[in-house]
Amino acid sequence: MTGSFESAVIILAQGRQERLSHLTMPKCLLPVRGTPLLHRTVELVGDRASCYVIASTEVVVGPRCPRETLRQPGSCVLDGLAQTTHLWGTERTIILLGDVFYSDDAMDRIFDDLGGLVFFGTKDLSRTHGEVFALSFSRTASFAVIKALGEVLCRQEPQPDYQGGHLRNLLWQIQGSYQLGAYGKWTPDKRFYHVIDDHTTDFDTPEDLDKIPALEKRLRQTARQNKVVHKCPKCGSNRILVMLLNDRESAPAVCDVCGHKDKFCEFAK
């Protein structure tokens, strides 16, 4: 399969999950409020770009986002990324991770940022700590990404010290190629790195599984805040479910009793 869209999203989900080997499923399919992480990410991408999942044969994605299975997945995530260049977009490519829970705001930020080459991650990023959740780059910057993929140490010298954090290693490799000494070798350059400071998080260790209840609680609260039952002006029943965005309807509301469409109904206090 070859990419042909202006924008392409590659979701890397072929990790070996050695630190979560006790799971009975690939970690990208961990459910949060009933929806697997990977499926949520695909839904957030929606129709904004062509979407491809790099995963094992165990992962079921669906028709919206085809799965590419690597014959030789390699020893790290970047080995898989290096095999996806034929899927990259003609104008922009976004790299996401299958084991990350992305907030709606984080996904919007990733898509809205049209910088030449931008990584997104936590504010505590250092050589060995912090997480990089995504990478977005233009067609012009793709050459720098390809060059860095051929030089990054975690691909040249697989060893326990390089377990995890592979997008982080790619960031350091790219920064080093630009000789950005003013920021320090292990300090992210603001021109290449944008902080996502919300509940976006990844799942790498058994301790990370403890985050799921808090995420599910947040999703329940968000669902309550963005829905309201409105009284139908035609039949009088309280059966119009209005989806709200900034206290306004984000979609036409339809009464499920009489079928009346009440597109511009007032917000029910």
Secondary structure, DSSP 8 states (H G I E B T S, - for coil): ----SSEEEEEEE----GGGTT-SS-GGG-EETTEEHHHHHHHHHTTSSEEEEEE-TT----TTS-EE--SS--SSHHHHHTT-GGGS-SSEEEEEETTEE--HHHHHHHHH---SEEEEE-TT--SSSS-EEEEEEETTTHHHHHHHHHH-HHHHS--GGGSS-HHHHHHHHHHHHTT-GGG-TTS--TTTEEE--SS-EE--SGGGGGGHHHHHHHHHHHHHHTEEEE--TTT--S-EEEEEETTEESS--BBTTT--B-TT-----
